Amino acid sequence: MDNYTQSDIDLMMSHINSTAREILNFATPYNMATIYLGMDALNKLKFNKIQPDHIILKPYLINNKK
């Protein structure tokens, strides 16, 4: 993890948490967090919603920036 900046990790988490999950009835963890935690918490955590057609769950999300 030493090779990644906090910005890289924030970006990865935004992509991961914007992915719909069957266990959440095809909602995203991001959407559930907005309900339970509110937008203020998500803004402080620097999580952003990624549109479904822009989600990247591959290493090149971060590695192509280096």
N, C-alpha and C positions, 0 to 999 in steps of 0.2 A: 504494500500500500504506500510505501515511501515515494514511489514514482508518480503518485497522483496528487493533485492539488485539491483543496477543499471545493473549488469550483467544479473540478472533474467529478468528484463524488456527488455533489449536488445535482449535476446534470444526469449522472447515472441513476440516482434515486428518483429523479423526476420521471425518467423514461420507465423505470421498473414500476413505479407507483401509478403510472398512467395506463398500465396494461390491465384490461378487463379480466376478471377472475370468475370462473364458474362458481366457486364456493361463495362468492359475493353476489350471486344471481346476475352475473355478468356486469356488475358495477366495477369501478376501479377503486383501489385503495385510496387514491387521491380524492375521489368523490366522497367516499365514506369518511375520510378524515375531515373534509369540509363540514360534513354534518355534525360529527362528534367533537371536533376540536375548534372549528371555525377558521376563517381565512386569516385572522391575525396570527394564529399559531403556524399555519403553513407558510405565511410570508416570513416569519422569523426563522423558520427552518430552511428557507430559500427553495421550497419545492414549487415547481411550476407544473401546470397541466400541459401535457404534450398531446396534440391531436393524434388520433389513432393512426392515420396514414403517415405520420412523421416519427412514430416510435421506432427506435433502433435498439435492439437487444443483442448487439454483436460488439466485439472488442473494438472495431474500427470507430465506434462512437467517440471514444476517447483517443485511441492510438493514432488516428489520422491528424490530430492536432499537434502532435509532437514532431 
